[in-house]
Amino acid sequence: MHRILIALSAFVYTLTAAGQTMLYREYARHDSIIPNPERGFFHFTSVSSQGAYTPLNLNTLIGYRDQGITLIFRNFYLNGNVSSDISGDYLMGMEQDFNTLRKAGLKAIIRFSYAESMQKPYGDAPLNIVLRHISQLKPLLQKHSDVILVLQAGFIGAWGEWYYTDYFAFSPGVLYPEHWEMRRQVVNALLDALPVERQIEVRTPDYKRKLLNDTVPISPAETYSDLPKARIGHHNDCFVASKDDYGTYKDLVKDKDYLQRDSKYTLISGETCNVSSPYSDCPNAQAELARFHWTALNLDYHPNVLGNWKTQGCFETINRKLGFRYYLIASSVQSEAKPGGEFHLILKLINEGYANPVNPRHAEIILRHLETGEEFKATVQDDLRFWPLNDTITLDFRGGLPASAPEGQYLVLLNFPDPDPRLYSVPAYSVRMANPGVWEKKSGMNSLQVVFNVIKKESLPAYSGSVFFKPARREIPEDVNLTIDGVGIDWTSIPSVSEKEGGRIHTLKTIRYRDSLFFLVQGSNLNPGFQLFIDADMNPATGYNAWQWSGNGSDYLIENGFFYVYSGSVHEWNWQQAGTVNLVQNDSTIEFGFPLSKLSQVGLSTEFSIAFVNDPQGTPDYLPDFAMPFAGARLLLQGIPEVRINGWNNKALLYWQGSVSSGVFTAIERSENGGEFKNRTVLAGSDICFVDTGLNPNSRYVYKLYRLSEDNFSGAITSSPHYLAKPVSDFIVMKGDGDSTDWTIIPPVATCFIDRTVPFRMAYYADSVYFSFLGVKENDHVRIFLNIDRDQSTGNINPLTGINGYDFLLSQDSLYTASGGNWVFAKKIQRFFKDGLLELTALSADLNMNNSVASFVAGVINGTPVPDNAPEAIFYKPITPARPANFAVLNSQATPFSKIIIQWSRSSDASGYVIERSVNDKEHFEELVRLPASASYYHDTSVDTLHLYYYRMFAYNGIQRSDYTFALGGKPGSIIESVFSQPSSEQDIRIFPNPVKETCFISLSSVFTGQVFLTLYDLSGREISQVYKGRVAEQENILFRRSNLSSGLYLIRAVDSKGTVRQAKLIIQ
């Protein structure tokens, strides 16, 4: 012990008052740049809603981290939605961005804007559109708030800076009361769209005062609350550009005094925009950054201002001090503690940054056993957001060690984790001290480099406080599937709450399983008589004091299978019977359970305690032992009943039942080929699916899922071993035929759990909307409610949930429309059932979905709602990219016999392209290459003159894909060069009726001359049959019979002798 202390400590001294030796250590500091979270310089990024979404690049973000950058600015530029809803593709692109930020270990400052013009009309959106957009964004902002540092108010005016606006001011800088009221509505909507733990920023101090009608800066008593005053911070986008920062300050003295005090507890970020020497030079810039508690600054603008800071020598200082920067000064740790006794730490540190953290963050003390690696943690009760700046912070921490803490040497560590369960264990989101040698890169903790000893020595101090160390690693029960049978084998993975050696009882366990609480008692020669006491609220002042154990207040009693509720006062023995419990017992096992709803008089808290006595009227045996405290127990979160998996190519789609609780998350671990389980991801509790990518098709995978909250967890459910299935297309190709293969890659929009997990899926393909439920029976009564316009003031009610606004109902094989509170039959729809898959298909036009970007949807299966964790789900109609235009296959001029050139016009709504090739015929196409959205040509050099080569291609956006181009090609050097253009209109080929049941007429216009070939193709571009060949008089009608064609979408293509090409879609019912 002394040898280790000499190695780690500067010196040791004795506190004579306590008779306790304290280990004292001082720490050196360093000036290196630390990539700490939620602070520092940031890079600017932007994405427009016109054209295909350009997502964040993971490798680029990782490169930023390598530069010490942990923040980006993300401007969501809604220039394509000034008068329309935000598209589903854009919203899904935003979700992808947030997930990418999480993978890279970064966070974002975000803003929404519509325009960039300083000339009328400015181009921003009116109030009703802004509020509708905020309502669309709310689910995403709530779900991904963990990677959002702050939301700038935005939306209004050029760049979202609230000045040059068509709707929210009379003229720039001239506002009437109605304009302020409109702005308040926007701000209130934004505050509602974010969790209360997150702030928004407005452009000037005067904006905040006028929005709140309050000229007093925030006080410590008001801060970090749900008050708007506490949640509105500041962004200054012309920092040190002039004395008034280009209009940021109206009254320099008053505004700056207000901002100095208000920014102590609210966030401030922004950018420079102009050189204004000496005002923008280092001395004043550093003073202003410190005075106004700056957290983050744009690294990309203004380059001249930032360049001057580098030249003048203050850039690196600013880089270090933006936000917080902690360093340790000294620590004192007691040299010895006993199990169940007191641990004492005195820690001194300083925050030399410009600001404290603004978002929630707490400090933890971690004790790590040097031999076993077992860790215990306790949370420091101080809120570090109130700690002083540039002054010594002293933490005098005392906590109780677990009575079960193993003896041995322990290393003391300091941890400032992100409190969100998705980020809690991610080192990139933990705070690193500015001291050499203390940071643990793997754990994200800071070692205090002090070791103390836990030893059973009665003379060591006891602990009488309320802060206790708990195991840092959760002991999560696995595959809990309980049956009360008196055997107990299904309790194997569940830890005991109390054990002892000797006596009749040796084990006491309890666990929540679904909606019930279960108990197991094991021993030998157990007497049939027993009592179990439950202290539901851990309050000795209420309930019955079971005198056999120390301080307790029992609220419930289970005695010999009967359930009792305490009804006495002042700890008198007075119980009211409230039914029975489900009980099976024998001489070695007593197993029983009851619904949690029985515990209604005193709610069961997350932490509760229990005690058991066997044969209380005869020879009693106690667990815990006589005179000991009740055994502590935990009410676990509701677990996931089942996880199901689809596998294809190198991906696996997992889906499960969503959580109904707020503040709950879903953790996913994965094992490959029988190896140890490793953390894969942590998702929002409302999430119901996850696509795992980059898998090895030859490996066997097992997944483990469980719920998490900030201070609790559930049991885990483990999947069956899973191999990836045979190769499947990565893109949607749907057919209404009841075959589940089409649905393999499509994530569910909702799930429910009946006696199995049932996924509800929707897909938009060609002109139709497809619906499916997997795991149902053919005679199940299934209904689907659709709110196409997302307006609850129109449409009918879903009687199961009470939600209004549904415009359409699909039931069995029929489509109904809402009319005055009634459902009116509209038409029959396609319905298929096969092997537990129910599939319905309706035309998009019949559902008014052609111009809808998203719809609310709810299902019902025999009275069970789908989803069963929310009133309804949302279906984002994806953008189906257009077929690549001007597709051409050309001879190479330079090397005609060894290269073929494929070219096309870029599509604004594609995220990439796939080119396929068939050799010697047009029947055996295989994927040749995938190309990014920026590509417009490809050179195929794997060709020779011995073969013919035919090419076709399609554009894709996510899993949506366009139709194929028609196949073009030939022999290298001898290709008859041709270009397939997208016809501008289908009016030259008219089909009636369409959809086709048995026959239809095809009418060709006078655009065609001479000989005409009319050919039928499927969507892959494969020729089905020749429909007509001959000369065509004006508007000639051609009879078409479906014959044996299956239901689906086809293409009719007409080509005349002059090369005129037109095509139209033909739908077979």
N, C-alpha and C positions, 0 to 999 in steps of 0.2 A: 504493500500500500504506500509506504513512504517513498519508495523508489519512483512510483508513478507520479506522486504528488510533486516531487522535486523536478521531474521532467516537464510537468505541465504548469506549475504555479510559480509565481514570482516570490511570494512568501506566504506564510500562514501565521495567523495570530489568533489569540483566544479571547472570546467575549466572556468576561468573568461573570457578568450578571446572569447569564443563562447557563454557564458552565459548559458551553458548547464551542468546540473548535470550528472556526470558519476558514474556508479555503479562499484566499484572496488572489485575484489575477487582474492585471492591467493589460490593455490591448493597444497594439500599434494601429495606425490607420493608413489608408492609401488614397491616391488621387485619381485612380483609373476610372474610366467611364463604365458604369454598371447598367446593364440592360434590365432595369427594374420595370415592373408593369405599371400601366396607368400614368405614365409621366414621360417628359422629355420631348425631343424633337420628333416630328412626324413627317411622313411623306404624303403628298396629295395624290388622290386617285379619283376618277369620275367615270360614271357609266350612264349612257343615254338610253331613254326608252324608245328611241327611234331605231328600228333595225334589230338585229339579233343582240342578245345580252352578251356583253364581254365580261366574263367573270374574273375575279382575282386569281392570280397565278401563285400556286403554293410555293414554288421554288423562288419566285421573286420575294415573297414575304419572308421566307427563311433567310434569304440573303440580307434583308433588312435587319433581322435579328443579329446576324453575324456582324453587322455594322454598329450594333448597340441600339438599334431602333426597335421600340416595342409598340409603337402606335402608327396608325395610318389615318388620314382623313378620307372618308368615302362620301363623295357627292353623288347622290342619286338624282340624276337630271331627268325630270319627268316632262321633257319638252314634247314628247309624243302623246301626252295625255291631258292637255289643257282643257279638253271638253269631253273626256271619256274616262272610263275606269282604267286603272293600272292593269296591264295584261297579266294573266296567270304565269306566262313565261318570265316576265320581269320579276314577279314576286318569288318564283322558284329560283331565279338567278340570285336574288338577294339572299335567300336561304342558303344557297350554295356558298355565297361569299362569307356569311357568318360561320358556316362550318369550316371553311378554309382558314379563316382567321384563327379559329380554335385549334386546328391542326398545327398551325404555324407558331402558336404561342403569342399572338398579338391581340390587341384590341383596337377599336375604331372610334373616332369622333365622326358622327354622321350628320348629314344635312340633306334636305330635299329642296329642290328648286325647279322652276319651270322655264326661266328666261335669263338672258344675259345682255339684253339691250338697254341702252340708256336713252333711246329715242322712242317716242310714242308711235304706235301702241307698244307697250313694253313686253307684252306676251305672257304675263303670269295668269293664274287661274282665279275664277271667282270663288267666293266663300263656300258655296254649296259643293263645288268640286273638291276644294281643299279638305273640307270636313269628311266628304265621302272617301277620299284617298286615305286620310288618317285612320278612318274606321277599317279600311282594307289592310293597313299596315300594322294595326294594333296587335294582332296575334303574333306577327313576326317579331315586333319590338319586345313584346312580353317574353316570348320564348327565348330570344337570343340576347337578352339584356346582359348576360354574363360577359359578353365580348363587346359591349357598348360602353365606352367610357362616359360619353355624354352625347345628347342630341341637341344640335343647334336648332333654334326655332324655325328658321328657313321658311320655305313655301312662298312667302310674300315678296314680290318685287324681283328685280334683277339680282341674280346670284343668291336669292333668298335672304338678302340683307335689309329688306323692309323699306327701301327708299323709292326706287323707280318702279311704281306699281300702277296698274290700271284700275284696281278695285279698292284698295285699302288706304287711299289718300285722295284728297281733292286734286292735289298736284304735289310734286316732290317736296316733302318737308311741311306741307300744309294739311293738317288733319283736323277733322271735326269730331265731336263726340261719337257719332255713329261709326267712324272709322276705328276709334279706339275700342268700341264695343265689338266690332268684327274681329279685331286683333286679339281681344281677350278670349273670344270663342275659339280661335285657333290655338292659343296657348293652353286653355283649359282642356281642349281635346288632346293636345300633346301630353300634358301631364297625366291625363287619364290613360293614354296609350302606353305609358311606361310604368314599370313597377315603382312604388313609392321610394325605393332605394336609389333611384336614378334621377339626375337633374337634367334640365334643359338650359340652354344659354340664349340670351338675347343680345342684340348688337350694341346697345348703349345703356349706361346707367339710368338715363332718363326714361328709356322704354320700360325698365322694370318698375320704376316709381309710378309711372302713369298707368301701367297695367294693373298695379295693385292699389292705386290711390293711397300710397303709403310712402312717405319720404324718409322714414327712419330705417337705417341699416338693420340687418338681422341681429338679434341678440343671442347669446349662448343658450338661453332657455328655449328659444324658438327653433334652434338649428337641428338638422338631421331628423326632421319630423315630416308629417304628411302635409304641412302647410305649404301653399304655393310659394310663399316668401322664402321658405327653406329650400325649395326645389328649383328656383330660378337663379342661374348663374350668369356669366357674362362671356362674350367673345368680342375681341377687338381685332379687326382685320386691317387696321392701319396703325399698328403699334409704333410709337415714336416717329410717325411720319411728319408731324408738325406739333406745335404746342397743344393743339386741341385734337391731335390724332385724326385729322381730316374730318372733323365734325362728330367724333366720338363723344367729346365733352362739350356741353353747351355753356356751362358755368364752371370754369376750370377749378376754382377753389371748392365749390360745393360738390361738384361731381366727383372730384378726386378724393375728397374726404369720405364721401359716401362709399365709393368703390373700395377704398383702403379697408374700411371696416367690414363691408359686406363680403368681400372676397376672402376674408379670413375663414369663412365657413361655407362659401360657395365656390364653384369651380370657375376658373378663367383660363381661356386658351385663345389662340388666334394666329396672326401672321403680321409681318412687316409689309409695307407697300411703297415706301419712298425714302430716299436718303435726304436727311434734313440735319446736316452737321451744324453745330455740335450736338443738337438735341438727340440725334439718333446714334451718337458715338457711344463708346463703351461706358464711360462713367455714368451718364444719365440713364442709358438703357438698363444697366445692372441695378441701379437704384429703383427704377420704375418696376422692374420685374420683381424685386424683393418687396417693394411697398404694396404691390397689388397681388402678391401671392400666386404668381403664374405657375401653371402646371404643364402646359404643352404649347409648342410653337412650331410653325410650318418651316421645314428645312428646305423647301423648294422655292420659297418666295419671301422677301424680295432678294434676289441674288447679290445686288450691290450692297445692301445693308448687311447681310450675313458676311459678305466678303470683307467689308470694313471691320467687322468684329474680329474676323480671323487675323487681319493685318494688325489691328490694334491690340490683340492678345487676350481678348475676353471671351472668345467663342467657346473654348473648352470649359471655362468656369461656368458659363451659362448652361452648357451641356450637362455639367455635373449637377447644377443646382435647380434646374426646372423640376417642379414638384418636390418630392421628398428625397432625402439622402441621409440615411441613418448610419452612425458608426458607434461601436461599443467603446466605452471608456474603461469600465472596471466591473468586476463581479465578485460577490462573496457568497459562498455556498457552504452550508454546514457539512462537516466531514463525515458524519454518520447519521443515519436515521433508521428507525425500526419499522417493520411491516405494520401497517395500520397507524403509524405515528406521523409526526409532522416533518415536512420538508420546508426548509427556509432558504430563500434566495434574495439577495439584494443586488440589483443590476442598475448600472448607470450607463446612459447612452445619450446621444444628441442627434437631432434632426437639423442638419445644416442646410437643407434645401429651402426653396422659396415658399413651400406650402406643405401642409399636412395632406394625407390622403383624404379624399372627399367621399368616395364610395365606401361602404362598410368593409372593415378589415380588422381582425383581432389578433392579439398576440397569444401564443401558446408556449408553455414550458414542456419540453419533451425529456423524458428520462429513458435512456437506452441501456439495457443490460449488456455489458461488454462481451460476455461469453455466449449468450443465447440470441442476442439481437432483439429480444422482446422489448417493446416500447410502451410507456405510459405517458399520457398527456393530460394537461390541465390548462384551462383557459384563464388568462389574466383578465380580471374584471374591468380594468380601466378601458375606456374608449380612446384609442390612440389618436383619433381625430381631434381630440381636445389637448393633446400634449403640446408643450411650448415649443416654439421655434428658436433655434440657435441658443438654447439654454439647456442645462443638464436636466435630463429626465431620470427620476429615481423610481424604480419599481421595487417595493418591499413586498415580496410575494411569500405567502405561506399557504401550503396545501397539504391535504391528507393523503398519505400513501395507501394503496389497497392493502388490506390485511393479508391478501394472497400474494403480495409482491415477493418474488424469489430473492433470497439473500444473494449478495454479490456486489460487484462494482458497476456503477452506472455513470455514463457520460451525460452531461447536461447540455441540452440544445435549446435554441430559441427559434421559433417558427412564426412567420407572419404570412399564413396562407390566404389565398382567395377563399372567401366563405362559401362561394357557390359550389355545390357538390360535384359539378362537372369539371371544375378547375382546381378543387381543393388539393388533390394529390399531384398536380402538374407543377414541377419545379419552375417552369418558365413564368408562372403566375405568382410565385412566392417572392417575398422581399429579401434581398441580399444586403448584408451589412458591408460597409466600406472599410473592412478590416482584412488584412492578408491572412490567409490560412483558415478562416472560419467557415467559408461557404462549402456546403456539400452539394455538388452538382446533381448527384443522383437523387437525393431526397428533397432538395430545395430548402434545407434547414441550415441554420448557423450554429456551429459548435462553439460552446463557451470554453472549450478546451479545459474543462474541469471535471474530475472524476471523484465521486463520493461513494461511500460504502453503505449498503443496507444490511443490517445485522440485527438478530434478535437479542436485544439488550433492553431490559425493562427500565433502566435508568434514563434512557433517551426520551426526549419530549413526546408526549401524547398530542393529539390534534383534536380541537374542539370546534373548528370552524365549519364552513359550508362548501368549501371548494375542494374537490377530491380529484385525484388522478384516476384515470380510467384507461383500460387497454386501448392503445392507439389503433391497433388492427382489429377490425370487426370479426367476431367469430360467427360466421353466417351459416345457419343450418341449411343443409342441401336436400333437395327433393323431398320436402315435407309432404306427405300424403297420408294423413292419419286416419286410422279406423279404430274405434274403441272395441278392442277384442280381448283385452286382458293379457296380451302377449308382450307388446312393447318393442317388437323388432323395428317398427317404423319410427321409433324415437332415437335411433342410433346416432344420427348426426346432430341431435339437439343437445346443447350443453346443459349441465345440471345447474340449478340455482343453489343447491345445498347438498353436501355429501358428508358422511362420517363413517368411521369404522367402529364395529361393535354395535350391539343392540339389534333390534328387529329391522329398523329402517336404515337403509344406507344411501338412498338416492331420492331426490325430489326435483322434478322438472315441470316446466310449464311453457306453453307456446300458444300464440295465436295461429289459427289455421282457418283461412277464409273469414267467415263472420262469427267464429266461435273461439272460446278460450278452453284449452285442454290442459289436463294435469296428469302426471304419471308419478306414482310412488312405487318404489321397488325395495324389496327386503327379503326376509325369510320368516316363516311362521307368523305372518301378519294376521292380526285379529280383525274380524269383520267390522268392528266398531272404529270409527275415526272421526276427526274434525279437521277441517282446513279453514284457517282464518285468512281473510284478504283485507289488507289496509290499502284501499284503492287510491287515496290521495296522499299517502305518506304523511299524514297529519296526526300525531298522537293526541291532539286536543279534541279530536272528534272520534266518534265510534267507541267501540268497546275495548277496554284495556285488558288484553289477554295476559293475565298476571304471570303465566308460566314463562313468558319471554319479557325482555326489557322493552322500554318505551315503544308503544304502538297504539293505534286506534283503529280497530277492525270494523270495517263497514259491511262486510258480508261473511257468511259462515256456510260451509257445506258440511253437513253432518249425516253420515250414513246414507248418502244419496239424496237428501233433502236440501233445498236451497233456502237460505234465510237472509233477510235484510235487517240490519240493526235498526231498532225503533226505540231504544232507550235513551237515557240522558245521564250525564255524569258517570259514564262507564258502568252503569248498572246492566245486569244480565237481562236483556229484553230483546227478543228477536221475533220477527214476523215471517211466517213461512210464505214462500213465493214459488211454489212448485218443486219440481225435482230436477235432477241432472241425469244425463245419460251415463250409466255406471256399469262397469264390468270389473269384478274383483275375484282374486283367489289368494292362496296363502303366500304368494310371492309378488303379486302385482295388484295395485289398485289404480284403475284408469278411468277417468271421467271427463266430461266436458259439458258446456252449456253455451247458448248464444250470448254474445256480448251485449245484446239488447237487454238482458236481465240486469245489467249493471247500470241502471238508469238513475237510481236515487243519488248515488255518488259516482260521477264519471270516473272511469279508470284512466289514470294518468299514464304517460309514457313510462315513468318509473313508479312501480308499486312494490309492495312487499307481501310475503306470505309466510305462514308457519303451519306445520302439520303435527298432529298428535295421533298416535295409534293406541287403541284400547284406552280411551280417556277415563272410563269408569272402572277399569281394573288395574292392570299394571302398565301405566302409560310409558310410551317411548316418544321422544320429541325430536323433531328436525325442523329448524336448527335446535341445538341442545337447550336444555332448561336454562333460563336466565340469560340466554344470548339474544341479540336483536333478531327481528324477523329477517328472512332471506330476501335480498333485493332481487327483483325481477323486472323484465322489460316487456312492455307491450309492443311487439314488433309491428312494423307496417304491414298492411295488406299485401300479400305476395302476388306473383303472377301465376295463374293456374296452369298455363300451358304455353309453350312456344312452338311455332311451326316454321318450317324452312322449305324454300324452293331454291335449288341450285342449278346453275347453268354456266357453261364456259369457265371463267375464273371468278364468278360472283356467287354470292348466296344472299337471298332475301329472307330475312327473319321477320315474323310478325306475331303479335300478342295482343292481349287486352290492355287498353289504356287505363291510366289511373284517374280516379275521380277527385283526388286530393290535390290541393295546391301545395307548393313547396316540396313536391316529391319528384324524384328523378328515377330513371331506369339505367342501371349499370349492366354492361355486357362484357363478359370475359370469354376467351376462346382458347381451346386446346387443340393442338395439331398432332395427329398420330399418337395420341396417348400421353403427350407431354403435359407439363404443368399449365394451369390456366393463367392467362395473362390478360390484363386490362385491355379491352378493345375500344370502348367508348362509354361515355355517360350521356344520356339523352334526357330531354324534358319528359316528365311523367305522362304528359298528354300524347307523346309520340307513340305510335303503334307499330312502327316498322323500321328496319335498318338494312341497308344494302352493304354487305361486306365485299370488298373488292381485292384484286391482286392475289387470289387464292391459287393454290396448286391443284390442278385437276386430278392429280394422282394421290392426293392426301385425304385423310379422314379427319373431319372437323367435328368438335363437340362444343356447344355454346352453353354458358351459364348466365342466367339473368336474375336480377333481384332489384328491389326498390331501395332508394336512398333518400334521406332528407339530411338536413344539416346536423341532426343529432340522433338519427335512428336509421333502421334498415329493416328489411324483411328477410324471410327465408329465400333460398335460391331455388330456381327450377332449372334442371339440366336437360338439354335436348338429347335426342337419340343420336348416335354416331351418324354422320352425314357425308356421303360422297357426292361430288358434283355430278349432275345428270349429263346426258348426252348434249352435244352442242346445240344451242338455240340462238336464233337471231337476236341481236342486241336492240332491235327496233320493232315497233308494234306493227304487226300484220294481223288483222282481225277477220274472222269469218263467223257468221252466225250458224254454228253447227253443234254446240254443246261440247266441243273438244277443249279440254283444259290447257292444252299446250300453248294456245294463244295467250293465255293469262300468266304464263310463267314469270315474265319480267315485270309485270305491272304491280306496283305496290297498292295495297288496299287504301281506300279513302276512309274506311271505318272498320271496326271489328266489334264483335260481341262474344261473350262466353255463355253458352247454354250448358251442355255437358262436354263441350269442345269449343275451340276457338274458331269462329266463323268469320272469314274475311269478306267484306263487301268491296267490290272493285268496280271502277268505271273507266272506260276508254273512249276516246274520240278518234274515229278513223274514217277517212273519206267523208261521206255524207251522213254518217250514222253515229249514234251513241250506243255503246255496249255496256251492259250491266251484268254482274255475276255475283253469286253467293256460292261458296264452296263449303261442303259439309252439311248440307241440308237434305231433307227427304223430299221425294217427289210430291207428296201430298201436303207438305207444309204450306201454310197460308202466308205468302210473302207480299209485302207492299213496299213501294218506293215513292216517297214524296219529294217533289222538286220545286224549289223556290228559285226560278230562273233569274228574276230581276233583283233578288236579295232585298225585297221591300216587304216588310211584315204588315204593311197597311193594306195590301192587296192579297187576293188568294184565299185559300181555305186553311183550316186548322188541322194539325196532326193530333188526333184525339188522345194518343198515348202520352205525348209530351206537353200538350197545350200550346205549342209554338204555332204561330199563325204565319201566313204569307205564302203558302204553297200553291203554285200555279198548275201543277200537273200531278197526277197519281197514276202509277203503273201497278196494276194488280192482275195476277195470273197472266193472261195473254191479251190484256186490254189496256188502252190508254184513255184516261179521263182528264177533262179540263175543269178548272174551278169556275163556278158560276153562281154567285149569290149565296155562298155557303153550301152549295150542292156540288156533287161530282157528276159531270155529264159525259156520257160515253162519246169518245171521239173516233176511235178506230181500233182494229185489231193490230197487234204487234207480234213480232217473231218471238217464240218461246221454245227453248230447248232444255232438256234435262238428261244428264248422262253421268253415272258414277258419282253422284253427290254434288254435281255442278249444275246449278240453275243459271241459265243464260238468257237474257232478254235483249232485244235489239229494236231501236226506234230511230226513225230519221231525225236528224238534227233540226230540220226545218219544222217538223211536227212538234218539237219541244221548244220552239223559238230560241234555239241555242246558237244559231248562226252568228249572231252579233253579240253574244254574251261571253264575257271573259271568265266568269266564275259563277257558280250556283251553290246555294245551300241545299243539302240533301240529307234525308233521313230514311231509314228503312225500318220495317217491322217484320219479325218472324214469329208467327204464332203468339203475338203479344209481347215479345221481347224486343226492346228498342235496339236499333243499330245506327249510330254507335251507342254503347251502353255506359260510356264515361262522359258524355256530353249530350246536350239536346239535339244537336245536328252536326254534320260535318260539312266541309267545303270542298267542292270539286273545281279545280282550276282547269279551264279548257285550254289545252296547250296550243301553241301556234304550229300548224302543220306547214313546213316550208314549201315554197313553190318548187316545182321541178326545175332543175338547172336550165336556164334559157340559152339559146344559141349553141347547143351542144354540137361539137364538130369533131370528126376524126380525120386527120390530115397526114399526108406524106411529109416526111422530113426532107427539107431541101438539101441539107448538108450530108446526111447519112440515110438516104431513103430506104435502103435494104436492111437496116439494123435498128431503125427507130421509127416509132409511130407517135404522132403528137395528138393528144386529146386536149381540147380546150372548150371553155364555156364562159358564160357571163356570171360574175359573182352574184349571190343572192343576199339581200339585206336581212333575211329572216332565218338564215342557216347558221349553225355552229360548226358545220363541217360537211364533207362530201365523201361518198364511197364510190369508187369505180370498180366495176366487175368486168371480167373478160371471159370469153368462151373461145376455144380453139377449134377451128375447122367447121363449126356449126353454130347455131344460135340457141342451142338447147342446154348447154352445160356451163352456165356462168358460175364463176367463183370469184370471191373478193380478191381484187388485185392490190388496192391501196386505200387507206383512209387519209384524207387531207383536211387541213384547217379551213376555216371560213374565208381566210385571206387568199386562198389558192384560186387560180383561174385557168391553170393548164397543168398537164402532166406529160412527161416523156417516157414512153414504155420502150426500154432498151433490151428487154428479154424476148426479142422476136427474131424470126429468120424468114427467108423466102420459101421455105418448104411448107409453110402452114398459112392458113387464113386466121385472122384475129378479129373478133367482134367485141365491141365495147358498149356498155350502157352504164348509167350512173344515176344516183339519187342524192338529194340533199337531206341532211338530218338536223334536228334540234332536240337535244336530249334523246329520248327514246322515240320521238315522233320522226317520221320520215316522209319524204315526198314520193310521188309516183316515179317510176323509172322513166328515163328518156327512152326513146326507141333505139334499138341496137343498130350501130353503124360500124363499118370497118371493111376489111378485105385483106389482100396480100400486101406486105410492105413494099412500097414503091409503086404499087399498081392500084391504090385505093381510089375509087371514084369519089372524090371529095364531096361531102354533103354536110349540110347543117340542118338540124332539127330545131325548129322554132316553135315556141308555145303559141298556139292560135289565140288571137285576141278575143274571139267570141265563139260561142257554141251555136249562134243563130243560124249558121250555114248548114248545120246538121240538127234537125229537130226530131225528137223521138216522142211519140205519144201512143198510149199512155206510158208514163215513166215514173215510178217503177212498173215493171212488166210482170204480169202473172203467167200468161201463156203466149200471147202474141202482141205485137205492136207494129206501128208503121214508122218508117224512117224517111224523112223528107229532106232532100238535098236542094240547096238553093242554086241560083244561076251563076254563082262564083265558079262552079266547076264547068269545064268545057272538055269536049272530046271524050275519050275513054276514061271511065272512073272505076277504081277498085275500092270496094267497101269491105273492111276487114275487122273482125272481132278479136280483141286482145284481153288477157287478164292483167292485173295490176303489176305483175312482174315483167310485163312486156312480151310475154309468150303468146304467139299467135294461136288462137283457138280454131277459127274457121274463116273462110271467105264468105261474106254475106251476099255480095253482089259484084258483078263485073259486066260492064256495058256502057252505052251512052245514056245520058240523063237529060230528059227534057226539064224545063223550069218547074221547080217544086214537085218533081216526081216522087210519089210515095212508094216505098219498097216494103213489102211485108216481111216481118222477121218472126220466126218461131223459136221459143226457148229450147225446145227439144229436151235433152237430158241435162241441161246446164243447172248446176247447183246455185243456191241463193248467193248473192254477193254483188260486188261492184265490178263492172267491166268497162272497157274503152272501145268505142267505135271509131275507126280511123278511115278517112276518105282521102284518096290521092288521085289526081287526074293526070292526063298525058302531058300537061305543061308543068307538072311538079307542084301544083297547089295542094297543100296539106291542111286538113282540118280534123278535129277529133271532138268527141262528146262522150259524156259518161252515161252508161246504161246500167240500171239497177234491176236485178232479178230478185223478185220476192220469193 
